[in-house]
């Protein structure tokens, strides 16, 4: 399994989606010349030593499912079997550093998910918290008064 072609994911000129995902991950975390470096390797996100070999990444994660991307469960953590999963774009967007994570009734999820659950507009909820100083829970549960 030493040569790239032994795993069947990088035939000349046409690497598989799984191989491209792995290569992008390694570049973002190890190559300061990559544009995304500042958001990954530049802020301390690493690839575990085991995953520096594609064959190990493939053994741990399997083939990339159609329509899914590699996601880290904990954004400040590195790329490893324990911290990664295949996710939809929507799931990934709910797992970014910019998200506001709110706990209500012992459950934690991002503001966008709570707004969908309570059928509330995210800007309305945010305005209530910022302008009136209410809690996120109060802002989500208060009904909208229409004039």
C-alpha positions, -999 to +999 in steps of 0.1 A: +000+000+000+029+023-004+022+038-038-007+062-043-023+040-069-024+009-046-056+021-029-074+029-062-083+065-052-059+085-072-056+073-107-034+096-128-052+129-134-085+119-117-083+115-079-115+102-062-137+126-041-124+108-009-088+114-020-095+151-029-111+156+006-081+140+023-056+161+003-075+193+010-075+186+047-038+179+048-029+210+027-051+233+049-034+221+080+002+217+069+009+241+040+012+278+050+011+287+012-025+274+010-051+302+011-071+284+038-041+279+060-049+309+083-082+293+092-068+258+099-030+252+104-025+288+111-048+287+141-036+254+154-059+229+137-038+197+130-042+164+112-034+134+135-002+116+125-021+085+115-041+105+089-011+118+072-013+086+052-043+084+030-048+046+036-053+052+073-078+081+067-097+058+043-097+029+068-111+052+096-136+072+076-145+050+046-154+064+012-169+099+012-206+095+008-222+114-022-232+149-011-213+149+022-182+167+034-156+161+061-166+179+093-149+183+127-173+179+156-153+203+177-141+232+156-110+239+177-100+203+176-079+186+150-087+161+123-089+126+138-112+096+138-127+107+171-134+143+160-146+139+124-177+128+106-192+130+071-218+158+072-243+176+050-236+213+041-264+223+064-249+203+093-215+219+087-230+254+086-244+248+121-210+238+133-189+269+127-170+292+151-194+321+142-225+303+154-242+312+187-248+280+206-277+282+231-288+258+258-325+255+266-339+227+287-306+208+287-303+208+249-277+227+230-279+238+194-271+268+173-294+298+171-305+290+135-317+255+146-336+270+176-353+296+154-364+268+130-378+249+159-397+278+174-406+292+139-390+325+147-370+349+125-334+349+136-330+387+132-361+392+154-347+370+181-312+386+180-327+421+181-347+412+212-316+400+230-294+429+219-319+457+223-340+446+253-315+424+271-337+394+274-323+359+274-321+338+242-348+315+256-372+345+264-365+360+229-374+327+212-405+319+233-421+354+232-448+356+205-445+380+177-471+407+179-484+417+144-500+452+140 
